[in-house]
Amino acid sequence: GGAAGIGEIFNLIFMLALIIGLILFVVWLVRQAGGANRILGGIAGPAAGGETALDILKTRYARGEIDLAEYEEKKRELTR
């Protein structure tokens, strides 16, 4: 009886440690991949091509898609 109970407790502790370790590993991988911004498509983080939102804004201004006033307004919003 008693030895089997102790073994079950250690087995439970080992399984919990394994699950917690796996969760921590996944969180670490997400952070290494660029964090939630990249995974969830956040505006301030790098885009799939490695461009930041500010890089995209500069490109849009250079192409003439937006005027100077809109560029400066959006730049202020992004650099807050």
N, CA, C and O atoms as a CHARMM CRD file, in Angstrom:
* protein
*
  320
    1    1 GLY  N      0.65700  -1.19100   0.00000 PROA 1      0.00000
    2    1 GLY  CA     0.00000   0.00000   0.00000 PROA 1      0.00000
    3    1 GLY  C      0.70900   1.28600   0.00000 PROA 1      0.00000
    4    1 GLY  O      0.50900   2.07500  -0.92400 PROA 1      0.00000
    5    2 GLY  N      1.55600   1.57900   0.99700 PROA 2      0.00000
    6    2 GLY  CA     2.11100   2.92300   1.14200 PROA 2      0.00000
    7    2 GLY  C      3.07900   3.30200   0.04300 PROA 2      0.00000
    8    2 GLY  O      3.09400   4.45200  -0.39500 PROA 2      0.00000
    9    3 ALA  N      3.89100   2.35500  -0.41200 PROA 3      0.00000
   10    3 ALA  CA     4.87900   2.65600  -1.44500 PROA 3      0.00000
   11    3 ALA  C      4.20000   2.96500  -2.77400 PROA 3      0.00000
   12    3 ALA  O      4.66800   3.82200  -3.52400 PROA 3      0.00000
   13    4 ALA  N      3.11500   2.28400  -3.06700 PROA 4      0.00000
   14    4 ALA  CA     2.39700   2.53200  -4.31800 PROA 4      0.00000
   15    4 ALA  C      1.78700   3.93000  -4.31000 PROA 4      0.00000
   16    4 ALA  O      1.77100   4.59500  -5.34600 PROA 4      0.00000
   17    5 GLY  N      1.29200   4.38400  -3.18000 PROA 5      0.00000
   18    5 GLY  CA     0.71400   5.72800  -3.07300 PROA 5      0.00000
   19    5 GLY  C      1.74200   6.81900  -3.29100 PROA 5      0.00000
   20    5 GLY  O      1.46400   7.82800  -3.94000 PROA 5      0.00000
   21    6 ILE  N      2.93500   6.61200  -2.74500 PROA 6      0.00000
   22    6 ILE  CA     4.01900   7.58400  -2.92000 PROA 6      0.00000
   23    6 ILE  C      4.43700   7.63700  -4.38800 PROA 6      0.00000
   24    6 ILE  O      4.70900   8.70900  -4.92800 PROA 6      0.00000
   25    7 GLY  N      4.48400   6.47900  -5.02100 PROA 7      0.00000
   26    7 GLY  CA     4.83100   6.43200  -6.44000 PROA 7      0.00000
   27    7 GLY  C      3.82100   7.17800  -7.30000 PROA 7      0.00000
   28    7 GLY  O      4.19800   7.86000  -8.25300 PROA 7      0.00000
   29    8 GLU  N      2.56000   7.05500  -6.97300 PROA 8      0.00000
   30    8 GLU  CA     1.52300   7.77000  -7.71800 PROA 8      0.00000
   31    8 GLU  C      1.64600   9.27300  -7.54100 PROA 8      0.00000
   32    8 GLU  O      1.43300  10.03800  -8.48200 PROA 8      0.00000
   33    9 ILE  N      1.99300   9.69300  -6.32400 PROA 9      0.00000
   34    9 ILE  CA     2.17200  11.12600  -6.07100 PROA 9      0.00000
   35    9 ILE  C      3.34100  11.66400  -6.88200 PROA 9      0.00000
   36    9 ILE  O      3.23100  12.72900  -7.48900 PROA 9      0.00000
   37   10 PHE  N      4.46900  10.93900  -6.90200 PROA 10     0.00000
   38   10 PHE  CA     5.61500  11.37700  -7.68800 PROA 10     0.00000
   39   10 PHE  C      5.29000  11.38200  -9.18100 PROA 10     0.00000
   40   10 PHE  O      5.74100  12.26300  -9.91300 PROA 10     0.00000
   41   11 ASN  N      4.50900  10.40300  -9.63200 PROA 11     0.00000
   42   11 ASN  CA     4.10000  10.35900 -11.02900 PROA 11     0.00000
   43   11 ASN  C      3.24700  11.58700 -11.36900 PROA 11     0.00000
   44   11 ASN  O      3.43200  12.18900 -12.42700 PROA 11     0.00000
   45   12 LEU  N      2.31600  11.96400 -10.48600 PROA 12     0.00000
   46   12 LEU  CA     1.48000  13.13700 -10.69600 PROA 12     0.00000
   47   12 LEU  C      2.32600  14.40500 -10.73600 PROA 12     0.00000
   48   12 LEU  O      2.12400  15.25900 -11.59900 PROA 12     0.00000
   49   13 ILE  N      3.25900  14.53000  -9.81700 PROA 13     0.00000
   50   13 ILE  CA     4.14100  15.69800  -9.79300 PROA 13     0.00000
   51   13 ILE  C      4.96500  15.77100 -11.06800 PROA 13     0.00000
   52   13 ILE  O      5.13100  16.84900 -11.63800 PROA 13     0.00000
   53   14 PHE  N      5.47900  14.64100 -11.51700 PROA 14     0.00000
   54   14 PHE  CA     6.27200  14.59900 -12.74300 PROA 14     0.00000
   55   14 PHE  C      5.43000  15.03100 -13.94900 PROA 14     0.00000
   56   14 PHE  O      5.90200  15.80300 -14.78400 PROA 14     0.00000
   57   15 MET  N      4.20100  14.54500 -14.04700 PROA 15     0.00000
   58   15 MET  CA     3.33600  14.89600 -15.17400 PROA 15     0.00000
   59   15 MET  C      2.99000  16.38400 -15.14900 PROA 15     0.00000
   60   15 MET  O      2.98600  17.03200 -16.19600 PROA 15     0.00000
   61   16 LEU  N      2.70000  16.93200 -13.97100 PROA 16     0.00000
   62   16 LEU  CA     2.41500  18.36000 -13.86700 PROA 16     0.00000
   63   16 LEU  C      3.63000  19.19900 -14.26500 PROA 16     0.00000
   64   16 LEU  O      3.49200  20.20400 -14.96200 PROA 16     0.00000
   65   17 ALA  N      4.80900  18.79000 -13.82600 PROA 17     0.00000
   66   17 ALA  CA     6.02800  19.50300 -14.18900 PROA 17     0.00000
   67   17 ALA  C      6.25900  19.43800 -15.69700 PROA 17     0.00000
   68   17 ALA  O      6.68200  20.42200 -16.30400 PROA 17     0.00000
   69   18 LEU  N      5.98400  18.29500 -16.29400 PROA 18     0.00000
   70   18 LEU  CA     6.13700  18.13200 -17.73500 PROA 18     0.00000
   71   18 LEU  C      5.17300  19.04800 -18.49000 PROA 18     0.00000
   72   18 LEU  O      5.56900  19.69500 -19.45900 PROA 18     0.00000
   73   19 ILE  N      3.93500  19.10800 -18.06500 PROA 19     0.00000
   74   19 ILE  CA     2.93800  19.96300 -18.72300 PROA 19     0.00000
   75   19 ILE  C      3.30300  21.43900 -18.56400 PROA 19     0.00000
   76   19 ILE  O      3.22600  22.19900 -19.52900 PROA 19     0.00000
   77   20 ILE  N      3.69800  21.84900 -17.36600 PROA 20     0.00000
   78   20 ILE  CA     4.09900  23.23700 -17.13500 PROA 20     0.00000
   79   20 ILE  C      5.32500  23.57700 -17.97000 PROA 20     0.00000
   80   20 ILE  O      5.39900  24.65800 -18.55400 PROA 20     0.00000
   81   21 GLY  N      6.27500  22.67200 -18.03000 PROA 21     0.00000
   82   21 GLY  CA     7.46100  22.88400 -18.85500 PROA 21     0.00000
   83   21 GLY  C      7.11800  23.04300 -20.32700 PROA 21     0.00000
   84   21 GLY  O      7.70300  23.88100 -21.01400 PROA 21     0.00000
   85   22 LEU  N      6.18100  22.25000 -20.81200 PROA 22     0.00000
   86   22 LEU  CA     5.75400  22.34700 -22.20600 PROA 22     0.00000
   87   22 LEU  C      5.08300  23.68900 -22.47400 PROA 22     0.00000
   88   22 LEU  O      5.33200  24.31100 -23.50700 PROA 22     0.00000
   89   23 ILE  N      4.24800  24.13400 -21.56600 PROA 23     0.00000
   90   23 ILE  CA     3.59000  25.43700 -21.71900 PROA 23     0.00000
   91   23 ILE  C      4.61700  26.56600 -21.73600 PROA 23     0.00000
   92   23 ILE  O      4.53600  27.47000 -22.56700 PROA 23     0.00000
   93   24 LEU  N      5.57400  26.51500 -20.82800 PROA 24     0.00000
   94   24 LEU  CA     6.61700  27.53500 -20.78700 PROA 24     0.00000
   95   24 LEU  C      7.44800  27.52200 -22.06600 PROA 24     0.00000
   96   24 LEU  O      7.84500  28.58000 -22.55600 PROA 24     0.00000
   97   25 PHE  N      7.71300  26.34900 -22.60700 PROA 25     0.00000
   98   25 PHE  CA     8.46700  26.23500 -23.85500 PROA 25     0.00000
   99   25 PHE  C      7.70300  26.87900 -25.00800 PROA 25     0.00000
  100   25 PHE  O      8.29600  27.58700 -25.82100 PROA 25     0.00000
  101   26 VAL  N      6.40400  26.64300 -25.08600 PROA 26     0.00000
  102   26 VAL  CA     5.58800  27.23800 -26.14600 PROA 26     0.00000
  103   26 VAL  C      5.56700  28.76300 -26.00700 PROA 26     0.00000
  104   26 VAL  O      5.67700  29.47200 -27.00800 PROA 26     0.00000
  105   27 VAL  N      5.42900  29.27100 -24.79200 PROA 27     0.00000
  106   27 VAL  CA     5.45100  30.71800 -24.56600 PROA 27     0.00000
  107   27 VAL  C      6.79300  31.28600 -25.01100 PROA 27     0.00000
  108   27 VAL  O      6.83000  32.34400 -25.64000 PROA 27     0.00000
  109   28 TRP  N      7.87600  30.62100 -24.70600 PROA 28     0.00000
  110   28 TRP  CA     9.20100  31.07500 -25.10800 PROA 28     0.00000
  111   28 TRP  C      9.31900  31.09300 -26.63300 PROA 28     0.00000
  112   28 TRP  O      9.87000  32.03400 -27.20500 PROA 28     0.00000
  113   29 LEU  N      8.79800  30.04900 -27.29200 PROA 29     0.00000
  114   29 LEU  CA     8.84400  30.00200 -28.75400 PROA 29     0.00000
  115   29 LEU  C      8.06500  31.16000 -29.36900 PROA 29     0.00000
  116   29 LEU  O      8.51500  31.76700 -30.34100 PROA 29     0.00000
  117   30 VAL  N      6.90600  31.46300 -28.81000 PROA 30     0.00000
  118   30 VAL  CA     6.08900  32.57000 -29.32400 PROA 30     0.00000
  119   30 VAL  C      6.84900  33.87600 -29.19300 PROA 30     0.00000
  120   30 VAL  O      6.85300  34.69000 -30.11600 PROA 30     0.00000
  121   31 ARG  N      7.48300  34.08000 -28.06700 PROA 31     0.00000
  122   31 ARG  CA     8.24800  35.31500 -27.86500 PROA 31     0.00000
  123   31 ARG  C      9.44200  35.38900 -28.80700 PROA 31     0.00000
  124   31 ARG  O      9.76500  36.46600 -29.30700 PROA 31     0.00000
  125   32 GLN  N     10.09900  34.26900 -29.05500 PROA 32     0.00000
  126   32 GLN  CA    11.23500  34.26000 -29.96700 PROA 32     0.00000
  127   32 GLN  C     10.80200  34.51300 -31.40900 PROA 32     0.00000
  128   32 GLN  O     11.56600  35.06200 -32.20200 PROA 32     0.00000
  129   33 ALA  N      9.59100  34.11800 -31.74200 PROA 33     0.00000
  130   33 ALA  CA     9.07900  34.28000 -33.10200 PROA 33     0.00000
  131   33 ALA  C      8.62100  35.70800 -33.36800 PROA 33     0.00000
  132   33 ALA  O      8.19400  36.00500 -34.48300 PROA 33     0.00000
  133   34 GLY  N      8.69200  36.58300 -32.40700 PROA 34     0.00000
  134   34 GLY  CA     8.29600  37.96000 -32.62500 PROA 34     0.00000
  135   34 GLY  C      7.17200  38.40600 -31.73300 PROA 34     0.00000
  136   34 GLY  O      6.65900  39.51500 -31.88100 PROA 34     0.00000
  137   35 GLY  N      6.78700  37.57200 -30.82500 PROA 35     0.00000
  138   35 GLY  CA     5.77400  37.95200 -29.86200 PROA 35     0.00000
  139   35 GLY  C      4.37200  37.94700 -30.42100 PROA 35     0.00000
  140   35 GLY  O      4.12700  37.54600 -31.55900 PROA 35     0.00000
  141   36 ALA  N      3.47400  38.39800 -29.59800 PROA 36     0.00000
  142   36 ALA  CA     2.05700  38.39300 -29.95800 PROA 36     0.00000
  143   36 ALA  C      1.77900  39.32600 -31.11700 PROA 36     0.00000
  144   36 ALA  O      0.89600  39.04500 -31.92700 PROA 36     0.00000
  145   37 ASN  N      2.51300  40.44000 -31.22400 PROA 37     0.00000
  146   37 ASN  CA     2.27800  41.35900 -32.32900 PROA 37     0.00000
  147   37 ASN  C      2.41100  40.65500 -33.66700 PROA 37     0.00000
  148   37 ASN  O      1.56800  40.81800 -34.54900 PROA 37     0.00000
  149   38 ARG  N      3.45300  39.88500 -33.81500 PROA 38     0.00000
  150   38 ARG  CA     3.68300  39.22500 -35.09600 PROA 38     0.00000
  151   38 ARG  C      2.67500  38.10800 -35.32300 PROA 38     0.00000
  152   38 ARG  O      2.15800  37.95100 -36.43000 PROA 38     0.00000
  153   39 ILE  N      2.39800  37.34700 -34.29900 PROA 39     0.00000
  154   39 ILE  CA     1.48000  36.22200 -34.44000 PROA 39     0.00000
  155   39 ILE  C      0.05000  36.70900 -34.62500 PROA 39     0.00000
  156   39 ILE  O     -0.68900  36.15900 -35.44200 PROA 39     0.00000
  157   40 LEU  N     -0.34700  37.73200 -33.87800 PROA 40     0.00000
  158   40 LEU  CA    -1.70800  38.22900 -33.95700 PROA 40     0.00000
  159   40 LEU  C     -1.86300  39.36800 -34.95800 PROA 40     0.00000
  160   40 LEU  O     -2.96200  39.89700 -35.12400 PROA 40     0.00000
  161   41 GLY  N     -0.77300  39.75200 -35.63000 PROA 41     0.00000
  162   41 GLY  CA    -0.85600  40.79800 -36.64000 PROA 41     0.00000
  163   41 GLY  C     -0.94600  42.19100 -36.06700 PROA 41     0.00000
  164   41 GLY  O     -1.64500  43.04300 -36.61500 PROA 41     0.00000
  165   42 GLY  N     -0.24300  42.44000 -34.96200 PROA 42     0.00000
  166   42 GLY  CA    -0.27600  43.76300 -34.34000 PROA 42     0.00000
  167   42 GLY  C      0.28300  44.83100 -35.26000 PROA 42     0.00000
  168   42 GLY  O      1.12900  44.55000 -36.10800 PROA 42     0.00000
  169   43 ILE  N     -0.19000  46.05200 -35.09100 PROA 43     0.00000
  170   43 ILE  CA     0.18600  47.13300 -36.00100 PROA 43     0.00000
  171   43 ILE  C      1.61100  47.61700 -35.77300 PROA 43     0.00000
  172   43 ILE  O      2.27100  48.02800 -36.72800 PROA 43     0.00000
  173   44 ALA  N      2.10300  47.58200 -34.54700 PROA 44     0.00000
  174   44 ALA  CA     3.41100  48.15200 -34.25700 PROA 44     0.00000
  175   44 ALA  C      4.54800  47.16500 -34.49100 PROA 44     0.00000
  176   44 ALA  O      5.69000  47.58200 -34.68700 PROA 44     0.00000
  177   45 GLY  N      4.26700  45.89100 -34.47600 PROA 45     0.00000
  178   45 GLY  CA     5.31700  44.89400 -34.63300 PROA 45     0.00000
  179   45 GLY  C      5.69800  44.69200 -36.08200 PROA 45     0.00000
  180   45 GLY  O      5.01100  45.16400 -36.98800 PROA 45     0.00000
  181   46 PRO  N      6.79900  43.98600 -36.30000 PROA 46     0.00000
  182   46 PRO  CA     7.21500  43.71800 -37.66600 PROA 46     0.00000
  183   46 PRO  C      6.16900  42.91000 -38.42000 PROA 46     0.00000
  184   46 PRO  O      5.56200  41.99200 -37.86700 PROA 46     0.00000
  185   47 ALA  N      5.96900  43.24700 -39.65100 PROA 47     0.00000
  186   47 ALA  CA     5.04500  42.49100 -40.49800 PROA 47     0.00000
  187   47 ALA  C      5.74200  41.23000 -40.97100 PROA 47     0.00000
  188   47 ALA  O      6.90100  40.99200 -40.63200 PROA 47     0.00000
  189   48 ALA  N      5.04800  40.42900 -41.74400 PROA 48     0.00000
  190   48 ALA  CA     5.59900  39.15600 -42.19800 PROA 48     0.00000
  191   48 ALA  C      6.89700  39.34800 -42.96600 PROA 48     0.00000
  192   48 ALA  O      7.77900  38.49200 -42.90100 PROA 48     0.00000
  193   49 GLY  N      7.03400  40.45100 -43.69200 PROA 49     0.00000
  194   49 GLY  CA     8.24500  40.71300 -44.45800 PROA 49     0.00000
  195   49 GLY  C      9.33400  41.37200 -43.63900 PROA 49     0.00000
  196   49 GLY  O     10.38000  41.71800 -44.18900 PROA 49     0.00000
  197   50 GLY  N      9.13000  41.55600 -42.35600 PROA 50     0.00000
  198   50 GLY  CA    10.12100  42.18700 -41.49300 PROA 50     0.00000
  199   50 GLY  C      9.95900  43.69500 -41.41300 PROA 50     0.00000
  200   50 GLY  O     10.73700  44.36100 -40.72900 PROA 50     0.00000
  201   51 GLU  N      8.95700  44.24900 -42.10300 PROA 51     0.00000
  202   51 GLU  CA     8.73200  45.68300 -42.07700 PROA 51     0.00000
  203   51 GLU  C      7.91000  46.07200 -40.85500 PROA 51     0.00000
  204   51 GLU  O      6.99600  45.35300 -40.45100 PROA 51     0.00000
  205   52 THR  N      8.24300  47.20500 -40.28200 PROA 52     0.00000
  206   52 THR  CA     7.42700  47.72700 -39.19400 PROA 52     0.00000
  207   52 THR  C      6.31100  48.57300 -39.78700 PROA 52     0.00000
  208   52 THR  O      6.31800  48.87200 -40.98100 PROA 52     0.00000
  209   53 ALA  N      5.36800  48.95000 -38.96400 PROA 53     0.00000
  210   53 ALA  CA     4.27500  49.80200 -39.42700 PROA 53     0.00000
  211   53 ALA  C      4.81500  51.14300 -39.93700 PROA 53     0.00000
  212   53 ALA  O      4.28100  51.71400 -40.88800 PROA 53     0.00000
  213   54 LEU  N      5.86200  51.63100 -39.30400 PROA 54     0.00000
  214   54 LEU  CA     6.46200  52.89600 -39.73000 PROA 54     0.00000
  215   54 LEU  C      7.10600  52.74700 -41.10800 PROA 54     0.00000
  216   54 LEU  O      7.02500  53.66300 -41.92600 PROA 54     0.00000
  217   55 ASP  N      7.74400  51.60900 -41.37300 PROA 55     0.00000
  218   55 ASP  CA     8.32000  51.35000 -42.69300 PROA 55     0.00000
  219   55 ASP  C      7.23600  51.34600 -43.77000 PROA 55     0.00000
  220   55 ASP  O      7.41500  51.90700 -44.85100 PROA 55     0.00000
  221   56 ILE  N      6.12300  50.71200 -43.46200 PROA 56     0.00000
  222   56 ILE  CA     5.00900  50.65100 -44.41200 PROA 56     0.00000
  223   56 ILE  C      4.45000  52.04300 -44.65200 PROA 56     0.00000
  224   56 ILE  O      4.12300  52.40000 -45.78400 PROA 56     0.00000
  225   57 LEU  N      4.34000  52.83500 -43.58100 PROA 57     0.00000
  226   57 LEU  CA     3.84200  54.19900 -43.70800 PROA 57     0.00000
  227   57 LEU  C      4.76300  55.02200 -44.60800 PROA 57     0.00000
  228   57 LEU  O      4.28600  55.76000 -45.47100 PROA 57     0.00000
  229   58 LYS  N      6.06500  54.90200 -44.41700 PROA 58     0.00000
  230   58 LYS  CA     7.02500  55.63100 -45.25400 PROA 58     0.00000
  231   58 LYS  C      6.89300  55.22400 -46.71400 PROA 58     0.00000
  232   58 LYS  O      6.95200  56.06500 -47.61000 PROA 58     0.00000
  233   59 THR  N      6.71600  53.93200 -46.94500 PROA 59     0.00000
  234   59 THR  CA     6.56000  53.43700 -48.31300 PROA 59     0.00000
  235   59 THR  C      5.28900  53.99600 -48.95200 PROA 59     0.00000
  236   59 THR  O      5.30100  54.40300 -50.11400 PROA 59     0.00000
  237   60 ARG  N      4.20400  54.01500 -48.19900 PROA 60     0.00000
  238   60 ARG  CA     2.94200  54.54500 -48.73100 PROA 60     0.00000
  239   60 ARG  C      3.08100  56.03100 -49.06400 PROA 60     0.00000
  240   60 ARG  O      2.53900  56.49400 -50.06700 PROA 60     0.00000
  241   61 TYR  N      3.79900  56.77200 -48.23700 PROA 61     0.00000
  242   61 TYR  CA     4.00800  58.19300 -48.50900 PROA 61     0.00000
  243   61 TYR  C      4.88300  58.36300 -49.75200 PROA 61     0.00000
  244   61 TYR  O      4.61300  59.21200 -50.60100 PROA 61     0.00000
  245   62 ALA  N      5.92300  57.55300 -49.84700 PROA 62     0.00000
  246   62 ALA  CA     6.82200  57.63800 -51.00300 PROA 62     0.00000
  247   62 ALA  C      6.09100  57.30100 -52.30300 PROA 62     0.00000
  248   62 ALA  O      6.40700  57.86700 -53.35000 PROA 62     0.00000
  249   63 ARG  N      5.14000  56.40700 -52.25000 PROA 63     0.00000
  250   63 ARG  CA     4.36900  56.03800 -53.44300 PROA 63     0.00000
  251   63 ARG  C      3.30700  57.07100 -53.79000 PROA 63     0.00000
  252   63 ARG  O      2.73300  57.03300 -54.87800 PROA 63     0.00000
  253   64 GLY  N      3.04600  57.98800 -52.87300 PROA 64     0.00000
  254   64 GLY  CA     2.02200  58.99900 -53.11300 PROA 64     0.00000
  255   64 GLY  C      0.62900  58.54400 -52.72700 PROA 64     0.00000
  256   64 GLY  O     -0.35700  59.18400 -53.09400 PROA 64     0.00000
  257   65 GLU  N      0.53400  57.44300 -51.98800 PROA 65     0.00000
  258   65 GLU  CA    -0.77600  56.93600 -51.56900 PROA 65     0.00000
  259   65 GLU  C     -1.40700  57.81400 -50.49600 PROA 65     0.00000
  260   65 GLU  O     -2.63100  57.87600 -50.38300 PROA 65     0.00000
  261   66 ILE  N     -0.58300  58.48900 -49.71200 PROA 66     0.00000
  262   66 ILE  CA    -1.07000  59.39100 -48.66800 PROA 66     0.00000
  263   66 ILE  C     -0.32400  60.71100 -48.78100 PROA 66     0.00000
  264   66 ILE  O      0.79600  60.75200 -49.29300 PROA 66     0.00000
  265   67 ASP  N     -0.93800  61.79300 -48.30600 PROA 67     0.00000
  266   67 ASP  CA    -0.28500  63.09800 -48.36200 PROA 67     0.00000
  267   67 ASP  C      0.54300  63.32300 -47.09300 PROA 67     0.00000
  268   67 ASP  O      0.54700  62.50100 -46.17600 PROA 67     0.00000
  269   68 LEU  N      1.24100  64.46200 -47.07100 PROA 68     0.00000
  270   68 LEU  CA     2.14000  64.75800 -45.95400 PROA 68     0.00000
  271   68 LEU  C      1.38700  64.87800 -44.63200 PROA 68     0.00000
  272   68 LEU  O      1.87000  64.39700 -43.60600 PROA 68     0.00000
  273   69 ALA  N      0.23500  65.50000 -44.63700 PROA 69     0.00000
  274   69 ALA  CA    -0.53400  65.67400 -43.39400 PROA 69     0.00000
  275   69 ALA  C     -0.93000  64.31900 -42.81000 PROA 69     0.00000
  276   69 ALA  O     -0.79800  64.10100 -41.60600 PROA 69     0.00000
  277   70 GLU  N     -1.41800  63.40500 -43.66000 PROA 70     0.00000
  278   70 GLU  CA    -1.81400  62.08100 -43.17900 PROA 70     0.00000
  279   70 GLU  C     -0.59300  61.29400 -42.70300 PROA 70     0.00000
  280   70 GLU  O     -0.65200  60.58300 -41.69900 PROA 70     0.00000
  281   71 TYR  N      0.52100  61.43200 -43.44400 PROA 71     0.00000
  282   71 TYR  CA     1.76300  60.76200 -43.04400 PROA 71     0.00000
  283   71 TYR  C      2.19700  61.20600 -41.65200 PROA 71     0.00000
  284   71 TYR  O      2.48900  60.37500 -40.79200 PROA 71     0.00000
  285   72 GLU  N      2.23900  62.53100 -41.43100 PROA 72     0.00000
  286   72 GLU  CA     2.68800  63.04700 -40.13300 PROA 72     0.00000
  287   72 GLU  C      1.74000  62.65300 -39.01000 PROA 72     0.00000
  288   72 GLU  O      2.18500  62.34400 -37.90400 PROA 72     0.00000
  289   73 GLU  N      0.43500  62.66100 -39.28100 PROA 73     0.00000
  290   73 GLU  CA    -0.54200  62.27400 -38.26100 PROA 73     0.00000
  291   73 GLU  C     -0.36000  60.80700 -37.86300 PROA 73     0.00000
  292   73 GLU  O     -0.33400  60.47900 -36.67700 PROA 73     0.00000
  293   74 LYS  N     -0.23600  59.95000 -38.84000 PROA 74     0.00000
  294   74 LYS  CA    -0.08200  58.52200 -38.55400 PROA 74     0.00000
  295   74 LYS  C      1.27300  58.23100 -37.90600 PROA 74     0.00000
  296   74 LYS  O      1.38100  57.35200 -37.05200 PROA 74     0.00000
  297   75 LYS  N      2.28500  58.96000 -38.30800 PROA 75     0.00000
  298   75 LYS  CA     3.60700  58.78300 -37.70700 PROA 75     0.00000
  299   75 LYS  C      3.56400  59.14100 -36.22000 PROA 75     0.00000
  300   75 LYS  O      4.15200  58.44200 -35.39500 PROA 75     0.00000
  301   76 ARG  N      2.86900  60.23200 -35.87800 PROA 76     0.00000
  302   76 ARG  CA     2.72400  60.62500 -34.46200 PROA 76     0.00000
  303   76 ARG  C      2.00200  59.51500 -33.68500 PROA 76     0.00000
  304   76 ARG  O      2.39200  59.19200 -32.56300 PROA 76     0.00000
  305   77 GLU  N      0.95900  58.93400 -34.27600 PROA 77     0.00000
  306   77 GLU  CA     0.22800  57.87600 -33.61300 PROA 77     0.00000
  307   77 GLU  C      1.09500  56.64900 -33.37500 PROA 77     0.00000
  308   77 GLU  O      1.01900  56.01600 -32.32200 PROA 77     0.00000
  309   78 LEU  N      1.91500  56.32400 -34.36000 PROA 78     0.00000
  310   78 LEU  CA     2.74600  55.12200 -34.25300 PROA 78     0.00000
  311   78 LEU  C      3.92200  55.27900 -33.29600 PROA 78     0.00000
  312   78 LEU  O      4.38600  54.30100 -32.71000 PROA 78     0.00000
  313   79 THR  N      4.40000  56.50200 -33.14100 PROA 79     0.00000
  314   79 THR  CA     5.59800  56.71400 -32.31400 PROA 79     0.00000
  315   79 THR  C      5.28300  57.18000 -30.89500 PROA 79     0.00000
  316   79 THR  O      6.16900  57.62100 -30.16400 PROA 79     0.00000
  317   80 ARG  N      4.01400  57.07600 -30.51700 PROA 80     0.00000
  318   80 ARG  CA     3.64200  57.44700 -29.14300 PROA 80     0.00000
  319   80 ARG  C      4.25500  56.51400 -28.16000 PROA 80     0.00000
  320   80 ARG  O      4.05400  56.66700 -26.95500 PROA 80     0.00000
